[in-house]
Amino acid sequence: SSVMMASVLTASGLRTGLFTSPHLHRITERIRVDMNEISADRFSALIEELWPDVEAVEQRGDVGKVSVFELLTAMSFVEFRSVNADVQVIEVGLGGRLDATNLVTPDVAVITPISLDHTAVLGDTVPKIAFEKAGIIKPHVPVVCGEIAATALEAIKAVAAAQQAPIYRRGHDFDVTNVVLPAAASDGTLPRQSCQVTWQDHSVHLEMRLLGQHQAENAATAFATLQVLRQQGIKLSA
């Protein structure tokens, strides 16, 4: 969903920063501007620029050592500021409530499907993990939720209510239907799957090379999030 949203924002002419994790091939993939990963030289320059701050934090002695992820998060913020990014898509690293990325107050918070993962850190039940994920919800900031199990949704709704944050849910405010995965093309070209994505009274037919039901659901979540941004005044063409 993060990459889909950043792609649309970039295509709409907005200078877009994208921070994701983990990386697949190169660590520089984690920090992108207009979908282009930063160069190795720029990556090194950001470390050099921030290293005095890392040392200062560690010498202060009250928060322990700076983690690699914390440094990468700071590097992404500095890079996006340096290029005067119009919008940033910041993907949470682990959990949410105590994640380094949770320093920001976003225009919209996005919570994707929740399962038992990182249980040693986030808790050993879905409601406990949902509570950690819901930590990204800020006062009055809209929340977009993908397909969420009932036990997880209750935890998220409770946090959203306490923060007076409007919540938009898959199957309630937006949805994806008619997912069609074609057979492999005989000429070796990549097949495209199609689906119908709806947001309130808007409906769009999509075709994508990203295959699988989960990618269709990601597209629906991205579509809904972009619609919330449009409501807030960010100019995105149909």
N, C-alpha and C positions, 0 to 999 in steps of 0.2 A: 504493500500500500504506500509506503514512504516513497519508493522510487517512482511509482505511478504518479503520485501527486507532484513530485518535483519535476517530472517530465512535462506534465501539463502546465505547471507554472512557468517553466522555462519556455515552452512553446508559445505561451501567451505574452512573451516579451519581458517577463520579470527576471531581474537578476536573482537567481535562486541558489541558496546554499543547502547542501544535503549532507547530513552526518548520520552514518549508519554503522552497524556492527553486527557480527564480526565481518572481517574481510574474507574473500575467497582465494585470491591469488597474491595481492600486494596490499600492504597496510595503508598505502596512499589511497586505496579505493574508499576508505571510510570518510574522507573529506572531499567533497565535490562542489564545484561551482558551475552552474548551468550544465549539469550532468557530466562535466569533465573532471576526472580526479586530479588532484594537485600533483605537481611534479615532485620528484625525489628531492630536488634542490630546495624547493619551497618547503617541503616537509621538514628537511634538516634545519632550514632557517627559522622555522617556527619553534622547533625545539630549542635552538640556541637563544632565541628571543625570550622564551619563557623559563629557561633553566634557572636564572637568578631568582625567579619567583618560587620555583620548586624548592630551591635550597632555603629560601627565607621561610617558607611554610614549615619545612622539616626542622629547621633550627628553632622555630618558635616552640615546637615540642608538644603542642596540645592536641594535634589531630593525627599524629603518626606520620608514616611515609606517604607521599603522593603516589597513587597507583598509576599504572600505564593508562588505564581508561580515563582517569581524572585528567591526566595531562593531555590526552587526545581530545577530550571534551573542550578543554581550555583552548587548545590549538584551533579547533573548528570555530569557536566563537571569535577568536582573534582574526582568523582568515576571512570569515564572513563580514566582519566589520571593516577589514582592510579593503575589500572589494565593493563596499557599500551595497551589500545585498538588500534587495527589496523585501525578500521573504526567506524564511529558513524553515526547513523540514528537519526536525531533530528527533531521531529515533532513540528511545530509551534503551539503555544497555541491559539492565537486569532489574526486574521489579518495577520500581517507579518512585515510591515514597522516599527512599534514601538514595536514589540514583543520582550521580553527578549531574545529569542533564536536567534534573528537577529544579535547578536554579532559575529557570526561565518561567515567566508567566505568559503562556501562549495565547493566541487568538482562538484556538480550538484544540482540545485534547482528544486523542484517539486511543481507544482501547480495543485490541483485537482479541480473537478467541483465547480463552484461558484454559490451560490444562495443568496437570501435575508436572512441574518442571522446576529445576533448581530448588528442590524441596528442602535441602539442608540450609538454604539461606532464606527462602521466602515463606516457608511453612509447609506442613505436610497435608494440608487439605485445600480444596479449591476455594472455599470462602476466605481462608487466610491469604492465599496468593492474590485473590481478587482485591482484598483490602490493600495489599502492597501496591498493586497496579493502580488502584483508585487514588493513590497518593499524588498522582499528577493532576488531579482535579483541583482547580483553583476557584475562588469565589467568583460567581457569575460568569465563568468561562464555559461556553458550550462543550458538551462531551458527545462524541460519536462512538457508538459501541457496535462492534461486529456481532457475529453469532455468539451469544454468551449463554452458558448454562444457567438454569434458574437459580441455583445456589450462589453462583458468582454474581449474577445480576442483582440479587437482593443486597449484597455487600456494596456494590457500586452505586446502586440507587440511594442507599443510606448516606454514603459520603456526598453524593451529588446534592441530595436534599439539604444536608447540613451546610453545604457551600452555596446553596441557592443557585446551582448550576443547571441550566436546561440540558436534558439528555435526549439524544436521538438514537433509536435502536433499530437494528436489522430486524425485519419482519414486522415492524410497527411504523417507522417513519421512512424507511428505505428498504429495498430488497433486490434480489437478483433471481431471475427465473429463466426458463427456456435455455438452459446451458446445453449446447450441442458441441460435442467433441468429434471432429471429422476423422475419417480414416487417414493413415499416412499417405502422402502424395506419392504417386508412382515415379515422378520425375525427381524425387529427392528434395523438393522444396519444403520448407517448413509449413505444416498445416496451421490453420487458424481455427480457434474455437469461437463460437458466438454465444452471446447471452443478451438478455434484456435487463437493464438496470433502471430502477425507478427511485425517485426521490419526491415524496409528497405527490404533487400533481405533474411532475416532469418524468418523462420516460425516454430512454435512449437505447438504441440497438448498438452493441459493441462487438467488434471482432478483435481478437488478440492472438499473438503468437505464444503468449504464456498459457500453458495448458493445465487443465485440471480444475475440479470444482473449487478448490481453495483459491485459485487465482481469480476465478469469477467473483468469489466472495470478497477477495481483496479489492477488486475493481469497484464493487458496490460500495465498500467502505470509503475508498478514495473518492468516488463520485459524490457521496454524501458530504464528506469533509470539504470538498471543493465548493459545494453548494452553500455550506455554512459560510465559507470565506467570501463568496459572492454576496451573500446577505450583509456581510460586514463592509462591503464596498470595494473589495479587491476585484479589479476588472479582469474577467476571464470570458473569452468568447465561447459561444456554444460549441 
